[in-house]
């Protein structure tokens, strides 16, 4: 057997056995996992798929999805539309929970949410009928609301208005994260997503943040 033929066999064998998650991470992509019916670029998502910048994710009222990127994890909550941008996610409708140690950004309309530092940060963003809300659940984030900018620390939220002001305030201890969100708080798929978030935190503390850290917690 010639050297060139042997080299080709080895190369194709390595391609075949290389996990899709590593290929996605190396190309600026991520892995997407779904619970319930999830659409990826308008087509039904199988159990999982590699996603790349520009891909559109849509969850149904009884489903959710998780994105496993290098150093970041995103839970796409029920009835949401999200575009994956590599180092950012654009929320067109619905809600997302972002957990990141590499400064992943979330965009909703004219509102941009940026972690204050490349340390462990968790935040939630909701976008319903053009009304955007942001909540810092761990760490600090900077929220650009168009005209105004607010720095949120853990437990604070911003309610941007049409004038571009952020309207920062402390979230009340009780109640759902966003108005109208009570329904999905009791949804079994969302409860499962909360478990994934807990897993993400533990894994980030134990693993190198340069590696995808939600892949161990596939729905």
Phi, psi and omega per residue, in radians:
X1 nan 2.279 -3.102
X2 -1.226 2.799 -3.137
X3 -1.112 -0.693 -3.102
X4 -1.136 -0.695 3.114
X5 -1.150 -0.747 3.116
X6 -1.083 -0.707 3.135
X7 -1.087 -0.752 3.127
X8 -1.088 -0.723 3.125
X9 -1.083 -0.785 3.139
X10 -1.097 -0.781 -3.111
X11 -1.074 -0.830 -3.128
X12 -1.184 -0.550 3.071
X13 -1.147 -0.733 3.112
X14 -1.117 -0.696 3.111
X15 -1.080 -0.725 -3.091
X16 -1.153 -0.600 -3.062
X17 -1.683 -0.105 3.116
X18 -1.280 2.187 -3.128
X19 -1.022 2.474 3.124
X20 -1.039 -0.528 -3.121
X21 -1.131 -0.634 3.133
X22 -1.243 -0.681 3.093
X23 -1.095 -0.732 3.136
X24 -1.132 -0.763 -3.118
X25 -1.109 -0.714 -3.113
X26 -1.167 -0.419 -3.105
X27 -1.791 0.251 -3.137
X28 1.394 0.247 -3.136
X29 -1.724 -2.812 -3.123
X30 -2.705 3.031 3.025
X31 -1.863 2.433 -3.134
X32 -2.020 2.283 3.103
X33 -2.176 2.530 -3.095
X34 -2.220 2.647 2.945
X35 -2.117 2.037 -3.039
X36 1.462 -3.097 -3.092
X37 -1.198 2.062 3.116
X38 -2.225 2.416 3.115
X39 -1.847 2.362 3.041
X40 -2.073 1.980 -3.075
X41 0.929 0.661 3.057
X42 1.508 -0.086 -3.140
X43 -1.953 2.578 3.138
X44 -1.016 2.358 3.117
X45 -1.408 2.295 2.979
X46 -1.232 -2.832 -3.125
X47 -0.998 -0.636 3.122
X48 -2.767 2.848 3.118
X49 -2.817 2.580 2.974
X50 -1.263 2.461 3.073
X51 -2.197 2.701 -3.064
X52 -2.373 2.828 -3.106
X53 -0.873 2.298 -3.119
X54 1.760 -0.240 3.136
X55 -1.254 2.485 -3.091
X56 -1.912 2.269 -3.105
X57 -2.017 2.327 3.119
X58 -2.328 2.179 3.063
X59 -1.771 2.688 3.103
X60 -1.629 2.976 -3.132
X61 -0.999 -0.426 -3.119
X62 -1.998 0.544 -3.136
X63 -2.503 2.882 3.002
X64 -2.578 2.923 3.134
X65 -2.401 2.690 3.061
X66 -2.184 2.382 3.083
X67 -1.838 2.236 3.120
X68 -1.964 1.738 3.130
X69 -1.936 3.020 -3.139
X70 -1.207 1.919 3.124
X71 1.423 0.023 -3.089
X72 -2.497 2.627 3.025
X73 -2.382 2.420 -3.131
X74 -2.248 2.234 3.003
X75 -1.742 2.088 3.077
X76 -1.630 1.922 -3.035
X77 -1.329 2.940 -3.083
X78 -0.950 2.581 3.071
X79 0.996 0.899 -3.104
X80 -2.280 2.687 3.062
X81 -2.220 2.124 -3.044
X82 -2.344 2.375 3.019
X83 -1.828 2.229 3.112
X84 -1.449 2.255 -3.081
X85 -2.075 0.279 -3.121
X86 1.545 -1.470 3.118
X87 -1.690 0.185 3.140
X88 -2.662 2.826 2.979
X89 -2.231 2.414 3.094
X90 -1.858 2.068 -3.124
X91 -1.617 1.892 3.139
X92 -1.485 -0.524 3.126
X93 -2.866 2.542 3.063
X94 1.722 -2.488 -3.049
X95 -2.528 2.590 3.041
X96 -2.369 2.668 3.006
X97 -2.061 2.067 -3.082
X98 -1.883 2.276 3.051
X99 -2.163 2.138 -3.032
X100 -2.615 2.606 3.002
X101 -2.105 0.120 -3.098
X102 -2.210 0.349 3.023
X103 1.316 0.578 3.088
X104 -1.065 2.377 -3.063
X105 -1.785 2.580 3.028
X106 -2.112 2.383 -3.113
X107 -2.148 2.328 3.088
X108 -2.437 1.825 -3.058
X109 1.118 -2.199 3.118
X110 -1.563 -0.010 -3.073
X111 -1.602 2.296 3.098
X112 -2.163 2.230 -3.128
X113 -1.949 2.135 -3.078
X114 -2.211 2.210 3.059
X115 -0.983 2.480 -3.095
X116 -1.207 -0.434 3.139
X117 -2.720 2.943 3.102
X118 -1.501 0.938 3.012
X119 -2.072 2.969 -3.081
X120 -0.982 2.078 -3.085
X121 -2.395 2.412 3.065
X122 -2.256 2.355 3.074
X123 -2.642 2.779 -3.120
X124 -2.100 2.483 3.091
X125 -2.306 2.309 3.075
X126 -2.129 2.472 3.125
X127 -2.445 1.759 -3.104
X128 -2.141 2.003 3.139
X129 0.931 0.686 3.099
X130 1.474 -0.083 3.093
X131 -1.622 2.070 -3.055
X132 -1.885 2.416 3.016
X133 -2.340 2.538 -3.120
X134 -2.282 2.389 3.119
X135 -2.332 2.273 3.081
X136 -1.613 1.906 -3.106
X137 -1.637 -0.393 3.028
X138 -2.718 2.312 -3.090
X139 1.416 -2.846 -3.087
X140 -2.222 2.567 3.097
X141 -2.345 2.704 3.037
X142 -1.851 2.270 -3.095
X143 -2.019 2.007 3.048
X144 -1.642 2.000 -3.035
X145 -1.727 0.162 -3.133
X146 1.921 -1.004 3.107
X147 -1.923 -0.659 -3.055
X148 -1.934 2.744 3.051
X149 -2.263 2.370 -3.140
X150 -2.221 2.444 3.035
X151 -1.785 2.027 -3.105
X152 -1.772 2.312 3.000
X153 -1.800 3.022 -3.057
X154 -0.919 2.194 3.123
X155 1.659 -0.035 3.139
X156 -1.819 2.698 3.113
X157 -2.389 2.797 3.088
X158 -2.173 2.447 3.110
X159 -2.136 1.386 -3.100
X160 -1.012 2.463 3.112
X161 -1.943 -3.138 -3.077
X162 -1.145 -0.354 -3.138
X163 -1.432 -0.140 3.138
X164 1.638 0.137 3.090
X165 -1.535 2.601 -3.028
X166 -1.501 -0.543 -3.140
X167 0.943 1.063 -3.129
X168 -1.243 2.480 3.076
X169 -2.781 2.944 3.079
X170 -1.508 2.320 3.123
X171 -1.271 2.490 3.070
X172 -1.201 2.669 -3.072
X173 -1.114 -0.612 -3.091
X174 -1.862 2.852 3.062
X175 1.797 2.782 -3.131
X176 -1.242 2.792 -3.124
X177 -1.006 -0.730 -3.088
X178 -2.295 2.640 3.116
X179 -0.964 2.347 -3.139
X180 1.424 0.063 -3.066
X181 -1.544 -0.042 -3.057
X182 -1.062 -0.547 -3.111
X183 -1.070 -0.789 -3.086
X184 -1.390 -0.153 3.104
X185 -1.237 -0.380 3.115
X186 -1.847 0.052 3.133
X187 -1.245 2.263 -3.109
X188 -1.053 -0.538 3.107
X189 -1.159 -0.651 3.138
X190 -1.242 -0.653 3.071
X191 -1.034 -0.707 3.071
X192 -1.097 -0.662 3.107
X193 -1.113 -0.631 3.097
X194 -1.101 -0.634 3.099
X195 -1.148 -0.660 3.093
X196 -1.080 -0.743 3.140
X197 -1.036 -0.761 3.104
X198 -1.060 -0.723 3.107
X199 -1.090 -0.678 3.120
X200 -1.022 -0.791 -3.111
X201 -1.054 -0.839 -3.131
X202 -1.070 -0.789 -3.083
X203 -1.133 -0.692 3.141
X204 -1.095 -0.635 3.135
X205 -1.212 -0.501 -3.063
X206 -1.686 -0.404 -3.003
X207 -1.921 2.887 3.037
X208 -1.209 2.217 -3.045
X209 -1.199 -0.197 3.123
X210 -1.371 -0.127 -3.131
X211 -1.792 2.630 3.042
X212 -1.019 2.295 -3.016
X213 -2.074 0.151 3.042
X214 -1.812 -0.093 -3.026
X215 -1.138 -0.423 3.110
X216 -1.281 -0.268 -3.022
X217 -2.031 0.842 3.131
X218 -1.108 2.320 3.112
X219 -1.058 nan nan
